[in-house]
Amino acid sequence: MSYSLVLTEKKKYLHVQVTGTNSVETVRSYVSEIFQTCEEKGIRAVLIEENLEGPGLPLSDIFQLVSGASKQILKMPWTAVVDINPAHNKDHMKFAENVGVNRGIKLRAFDDLGSAEKWLLELR
């Protein structure tokens, strides 16, 4: 598990840039770190800009990650995710969104940062 986070507090949300190796352990760890930071600082929205190296995760792993993190993520009213690695299947992020929404998480996957930011700002 190897990753790096750059956290930038914006006026209405936390922008997180994550780089590193794509694995279940990496995603689980960085999600935990992000939401711990949000809880400590009282941040109520986050934009995750993910650029992890390696193949995309299988749908079964994505399901387990989102399902397992749902209690933690439920504390966040708004979560926007953009996977900027062009080699990753965008449909997998939409699958993660669907799993999250079915668990009451206000999670949305986007193809670009501008759309994700616009969504967060309009909802606030």
Stockholm file with secondary structure:
# STOCKHOLM 1.0

chainA/1-124         MSYSLVLTEKKKYLHVQVTGTNSVETVRSYVSEIFQTCEEKGIRAVLIEENLEGPGLPLSDIFQLVSGASKQILKMPWTAVVDINPAHNKDHMKFAENVGVNRGIKLRAFDDLGSAEKWLLELR
#=GR chainA/1-124 SS CCEEEEEEECSSSEEEEEEEECCHHHHHHHHHHHHHHHHHHTCCEEEEEEEEESSCCCHHHHHHHHHHHHHHHTTCSEEEEEECCTTSCHHHHHHHHHHHHTTTCCEEEESSHHHHHHHHHHHC
#=GC SS_cons         CCEEEEEEECSSSEEEEEEEECCHHHHHHHHHHHHHHHHHHTCCEEEEEEEEESSCCCHHHHHHHHHHHHHHHTTCSEEEEEECCTTSCHHHHHHHHHHHHTTTCCEEEESSHHHHHHHHHHHC
//
